[in-house]
Amino acid sequence: MAYTLDNLRTDIRNYTEVDSGVLSDSVLETIIKNTENKIYREADSDDNRFYATSNLAAGNRYVTIPSDLRFIRYVQLKSTAGDQVFLEKKDTSYMATYYDTPGTQSGFPKYYANWDANFWLVAPTPDSTYEITLAYVKQPTSITDSSVSSTGTYVSNKYQDLLLYGCLVEAYGYLKGPADMLQYYTQAYQKALQSYAIEQQGRRRRDEYQDGVIRTPLKSPSP
């Protein structure tokens, strides 16, 4: 069963055997958001991959970070000849050494680096409005958001056990419930998370033709 916000709340209360007087909607909203963030930090999914394209400003090496960015996967520039070039990731200290006159237009950028929470930068400082594509992992929309609460999210629709077990770990911690139940759901969550990560970061990023079919070794005792 795919989860909407309503039936996820219902299952959390049923599993913990408490009602809305103890686990109110506002408490469950925090529990669910904490669980979603924990999942997103521990394993990224293809659903969270996003691409943003814009243009650099000549003479300005700073680029605004998208508000929903969690981390950058790669940065790509299009040269004036139309060639696609990948920038190399460097530390800001390297950028200062490599190009110490940031206010002067210099050429086609080769490197990028994180600057702060709002900007990252390129070097050399661009001498033209090159097209730039930022590939990154974005902050997903929470199932508690009204825009998806009735339809569900990628995780709630396809990995219900992972979301439920994670919420139950948070809920039993909040309720100061029995240690054995907390331990049980923690183990269940870890198993669900492991299978989720294997699928998202393993099987979904393989190609049967190029990588071959995944095979499980068979134990064959010597006669």
C-alpha positions in Angstrom: 0.0 0.0 0.0 1.4 3.4 -1.0 1.4 5.9 1.8 -0.3 9.2 1.9 0.2 11.4 4.9 -3.1 10.4 6.5 -2.6 6.6 6.3 1.0 7.0 7.4 -0.1 8.8 10.5 -2.7 6.1 11.1 -0.2 3.3 10.8 2.3 5.0 13.1 -0.4 5.4 15.8 -1.6 1.8 15.3 1.8 0.3 15.5 2.7 2.3 18.7 -0.8 1.8 20.1 -1.4 5.4 21.0 -3.9 7.9 19.7 -3.7 11.5 18.5 -3.8 12.8 22.0 -0.3 11.5 22.4 1.0 11.6 18.9 -0.6 14.7 17.6 -0.4 15.8 13.9 2.3 18.3 14.7 4.4 15.8 16.6 4.1 13.3 13.7 5.0 16.0 11.2 8.3 16.4 13.0 8.9 12.7 13.3 8.1 12.1 9.6 10.4 15.0 8.5 13.2 13.8 10.7 12.9 10.3 9.2 12.8 11.6 5.6 15.9 13.7 6.2 17.7 10.7 7.7 16.9 8.6 4.7 18.0 11.3 2.3 21.3 11.8 4.1 22.1 8.1 4.2 21.4 7.1 0.6 20.6 9.3 -2.4 18.1 8.2 -5.0 17.7 8.8 -8.7 14.5 10.6 -7.9 16.4 13.4 -6.2 18.8 14.1 -9.1 18.2 17.5 -10.7 19.8 19.7 -13.3 19.8 23.5 -13.5 21.0 25.5 -16.5 21.9 29.2 -16.6 24.6 31.5 -17.8 27.7 32.9 -16.1 28.2 36.6 -15.9 31.3 37.9 -17.5 33.7 39.3 -14.8 31.8 37.5 -12.0 33.2 34.3 -10.7 30.4 33.7 -8.1 27.4 31.4 -8.9 24.3 31.3 -6.8 23.5 27.9 -5.2 20.0 26.6 -5.9 17.8 26.9 -2.8 17.0 23.1 -2.9 20.6 21.9 -3.3 21.9 19.2 -1.0 25.2 18.5 -2.8 26.7 19.0 -6.3 27.3 16.0 -8.5 29.2 17.7 -11.3 29.4 21.1 -13.2 29.5 21.4 -17.0 30.2 24.4 -19.2 29.5 25.0 -22.9 32.3 26.8 -24.7 31.7 29.4 -27.4 32.4 26.6 -29.9 29.6 24.5 -28.4 31.9 22.0 -26.7 30.7 20.6 -23.4 33.5 20.7 -20.7 33.4 19.4 -17.2 34.9 21.6 -14.5 37.3 20.1 -11.9 36.3 20.4 -8.2 38.9 22.2 -6.0 39.3 23.8 -2.6 38.9 27.5 -2.2 42.5 27.8 -1.2 43.6 26.3 -4.5 41.4 28.8 -6.3 43.1 31.7 -4.6 46.5 30.3 -5.6 45.5 29.5 -9.1 43.8 32.9 -9.8 44.4 35.8 -7.4 42.7 38.6 -9.3 39.0 37.6 -9.2 37.7 41.0 -10.3 39.3 40.7 -13.8 37.9 38.8 -16.7 40.3 36.1 -17.6 39.0 33.3 -19.7 37.2 30.0 -19.9 36.7 28.5 -16.4 38.4 25.2 -15.5 37.7 24.8 -11.8 34.8 25.2 -9.3 34.7 25.2 -5.5 32.2 25.6 -2.7 32.4 29.2 -1.3 29.7 29.4 1.4 26.1 28.3 2.0 24.8 30.6 -0.8 27.5 30.7 -3.5 30.2 28.6 -5.2 32.8 30.0 -7.5 34.6 29.3 -10.7 38.1 30.0 -11.9 39.4 31.7 -14.0 36.8 34.5 -13.8 34.7 34.0 -17.0 35.3 36.4 -19.9 31.9 35.6 -21.4 28.4 34.5 -20.5 29.1 30.8 -20.9 26.2 28.4 -20.4 26.5 26.4 -17.3 24.8 23.2 -16.2 24.8 22.2 -12.5 23.9 18.6 -11.8 23.0 18.1 -8.1 21.0 16.2 -5.6 18.1 18.3 -4.4 16.1 18.4 -1.2 13.0 16.3 -1.9 9.5 17.5 -1.1 8.3 16.1 2.3 5.1 14.0 2.4 3.9 16.5 5.0 3.8 19.2 2.3 0.2 19.9 1.2 1.2 19.6 -2.4 1.9 15.9 -2.1 0.3 14.8 1.1 -2.6 13.2 -0.6 -0.6 11.5 -3.4 2.6 10.6 -1.6 6.2 10.9 -2.5 8.8 8.6 -4.3 9.8 7.0 -1.0 6.3 6.7 0.5 4.9 5.2 -2.7 7.7 2.7 -3.5 9.5 2.1 -0.2 6.8 2.1 2.4 8.6 -0.2 4.8 11.6 2.0 4.9 9.6 5.1 5.7 7.3 3.3 8.3 10.2 1.6 10.2 12.2 4.9 10.3 9.2 6.7 11.7 8.6 4.0 14.3 12.2 4.4 15.5 11.6 8.1 15.9 8.2 7.6 17.5 9.4 5.0 20.1 12.3 7.3 20.9 9.8 10.2 21.5 7.5 7.9 23.5 10.4 6.5 25.5 8.9 3.1 24.6 10.1 -0.4 25.4 13.8 -0.9 24.6 13.1 -4.2 22.8 10.6 -2.6 20.5 13.0 0.3 19.7 15.7 -2.2 19.0 13.4 -4.3 16.8 12.4 -1.4 14.6 15.9 0.0 14.5 17.1 -3.3 13.0 14.1 -3.4 10.6 14.9 0.1 9.5 18.6 -0.7 8.9 17.6 -3.8 6.8 15.2 -1.8 4.7 17.7 1.0 4.3 20.4 -1.4 3.1 18.1 -2.9 0.5 17.0 0.6 -0.6 20.7 1.7 -1.0 21.6 -1.4 -2.9 18.8 -0.8 -5.4 19.3 3.0 -5.7 23.1 3.2 -5.7 23.7 -0.2 -7.2 21.2 -2.0 -9.4 19.5 1.2 -10.8 23.0 2.4 -11.9 24.0 -0.8 -13.7 23.3 -1.9 -17.2 22.8 -5.6 -17.9 24.4 -5.4 -21.3 27.5 -3.6 -20.2 27.9 -4.8 -16.6 26.4 -8.3 -16.9 23.6 -9.8 -14.9 24.1 -9.8 -11.2 24.7 -13.4 -10.1 24.7 -14.9 -6.6 27.6 -17.4 -6.2 26.3 -21.0 -5.5 28.0 -23.1 -3.0 29.0 -26.4 -4.6 30.7 -28.8 -2.3 33.4 -31.1 -3.7 32.2 -34.6 -4.4 
